[in-house]
Amino acid sequence: MKKITILYFLCLCLYTVNGQHSNDIVAKIDSINSKILNEERKLLIHVPKGSSNKTYPVVYVLDGDSHFHSVVALIQQLGPENRNTMCPEMIVVGIPNTHRNRDLSLTKGELPDSGGGANFMSFIEKELFPHIDSKYPTKPYRVFIGHSLGGLTVMNTLVHTPDLFNAYVAIDPSMWWNEKNLLNQIKNTPFNEKYANKTLFLAIANTMSKDMNIVSVQKDTTATTRHIRAILELDSYFKKDTQKKLSYKGTYYEDDNHGSVPLIAEYDALRYIFEFYRFRLKSEDYSNPEIDVLVKVQKYYKRLSKGFGIDMKPDQLYMNDIGFTLLENKQFKKAAQAFELNIKNHPESFGVYDSMGDFYVAIGNTKKAIENYKKAVSLNIDSYAKYKLEELEKE
């Protein structure tokens, strides 16, 4: 069923990209002149539609020309833009290739011009990060997605510079590279406390012949199976290492090959990485006087703060929705608490006082309503609260 859903979604994504509803998935074309790589690098950027004071986690996608649009569409489908809480709204940075073999390989190897991976990651850390953080509304939370050689780059970054990203997605990575050199390094890496807040999702495609399975292939010694054998070896190592602090999930996709696996892997990876983000209030939470909905919300934001590694307060519009829904359910005390919490968290916003004024109008407290509308107008002379205030003062 999931495969059918994702196939439909991919068709919708391609339909969107090719013109219809083109505002839904927009690739802003940016560029950066890299002194490290000595070239101009094109960038594909997606920034969610939102208020000017919002900030977002950032997803960096290797092989940007191939995977940028699918990642953006998945985030939109799973996130608040589509009334879901499977993942947050995020900025997506697609990094198209100029010299793929050079940039996504760690050392000299079988492919021509290979071995420039260290320079490429230096470009990302020292030039690309500062460029993105200075130009776009970023949160200090980053996800790194790579497929094939890009997956190898993701794994190398996790091992050698883990603090560059919070979450890593390696899709059918080329762990066979250079006689499994990186794989052997991984087996000697203590995934200790410095990995305590890191997440890795590993996707394994079915690249073996029909007469093999994941058990029998590991006994094979031919070159045709070295790719999957190396990834299975990596997966086995992580699953056996019970002492590791790294949050890890490896998934084998029996029905997908090396080329088809990225989309379904990106979908599963986003759901896994952002398990801490999921939250949904039910109608009973608003109508049952025994349920403290605000405690639930505050616990959720504590979880978000821990997951993102920064202090996060309930979103203003979200708390407004909760307050008015409680008001509709005649939970007046809780509604007042919701609006008061919004004022406490966003005292500089005229909107929170406007909403509190609406609350007091609803319960018949004109004096308090006028007081809050005046506060809203003092913060924004053009706010609609001015007209509400004029109407109340006529009475």
HUCOR-V80928 format. One record per backbone hydrogen bond with DSSP energy under -0.5 kcal/mol. NH is the residue of the N-H (numbers start at 0). CO is the residue of the C=O. Records with the same first field share a line. If there is no record, write none. Layout:
# HUCOR-V80928
NH = CO + CO
This chain:
# HUCOR-V80928
4 = 0
5 = 1
6 = 2
7 = 3
8 = 4
9 = 5
10 = 6
11 = 7
12 = 8
13 = 9
14 = 10
15 = 11
16 = 12
17 = 13
18 = 15
19 = 14
21 = 18
23 = 20
25 = 23
26 = 24
27 = 25 + 44
29 = 27 + 42
31 = 40
33 = 31 + 38
34 = 32
37 = 33
38 = 33
40 = 31
41 = 39
42 = 29
43 = 93
44 = 27 + 42
45 = 91
53 = 50
55 = 136
56 = 88
57 = 140
58 = 90
59 = 57 + 142
60 = 58 + 92
61 = 59 + 144
62 = 94
63 = 94
65 = 62
66 = 62
67 = 63
70 = 66
71 = 67
72 = 68
73 = 69
74 = 70
75 = 71
76 = 72
77 = 73
78 = 74
81 = 78
82 = 79
83 = 78
85 = 77
86 = 77
90 = 56
91 = 45
92 = 58
93 = 43 + 91
94 = 60
95 = 41 + 93
102 = 98
103 = 99
104 = 101
108 = 110
113 = 110
114 = 100
115 = 101
116 = 104
119 = 115
120 = 116
121 = 117
122 = 118
123 = 119
124 = 120
125 = 121
126 = 122
127 = 122
128 = 123
130 = 126
131 = 127
132 = 128
133 = 129
134 = 130
135 = 131
137 = 135
138 = 55
140 = 138
142 = 57
143 = 166
144 = 59
145 = 168
147 = 170
149 = 146
151 = 147
152 = 148
153 = 149
154 = 150
155 = 151
156 = 152
157 = 153
158 = 154
159 = 155
160 = 156
163 = 160
164 = 161
165 = 141
166 = 141
167 = 198
168 = 143
169 = 167 + 200
170 = 145 + 168
171 = 169 + 202
173 = 147
174 = 172
176 = 173
178 = 175
179 = 175
180 = 176 + 177
181 = 176
183 = 179
184 = 180
185 = 181
186 = 182
187 = 183 + 184
188 = 185
189 = 187
190 = 188
191 = 189
194 = 191
195 = 192
197 = 194
198 = 165
199 = 246
200 = 167
201 = 248
202 = 169
203 = 250
204 = 202
205 = 252 + 255
206 = 204
211 = 208
216 = 212
217 = 214
218 = 215
219 = 216
224 = 221
225 = 222
228 = 224
229 = 225
230 = 226
231 = 227
232 = 228
233 = 229
234 = 230
235 = 231
236 = 232
237 = 233
238 = 234
239 = 235
240 = 236
241 = 239
243 = 240
244 = 190
246 = 197
247 = 245
248 = 199
250 = 201
252 = 203
253 = 251
255 = 252
260 = 256
263 = 259
264 = 260
265 = 261
266 = 262
267 = 263
268 = 264
269 = 265
270 = 266
271 = 267
272 = 268
273 = 269
274 = 271
276 = 273
277 = 273 + 274
284 = 281
285 = 281 + 282
286 = 282
287 = 283
288 = 286
290 = 287
291 = 289
292 = 290
295 = 291
296 = 292
297 = 293
298 = 294
299 = 295
300 = 296
301 = 297
302 = 298
303 = 299
304 = 300
305 = 301
306 = 302
307 = 303
308 = 304
309 = 304
318 = 314
319 = 315
320 = 316
321 = 317
322 = 318
323 = 319
324 = 320
325 = 321
326 = 322
327 = 323
328 = 324
329 = 326
330 = 325
331 = 329
334 = 330
335 = 331
336 = 332
337 = 333
338 = 334
339 = 335
340 = 336
341 = 337
342 = 338
343 = 339
344 = 340
345 = 341
348 = 345
351 = 348
352 = 348
353 = 349
354 = 350
355 = 351
356 = 352
357 = 353
358 = 354
359 = 355
360 = 356
361 = 357
362 = 358
363 = 360
364 = 359
365 = 363
368 = 364
369 = 365
370 = 366
371 = 367
372 = 368
373 = 369
374 = 370
375 = 371
376 = 372
377 = 373
378 = 374
379 = 375
382 = 379
385 = 382
386 = 383
387 = 383
388 = 384
389 = 385
390 = 386
391 = 387
392 = 388
393 = 389
394 = 390 + 391
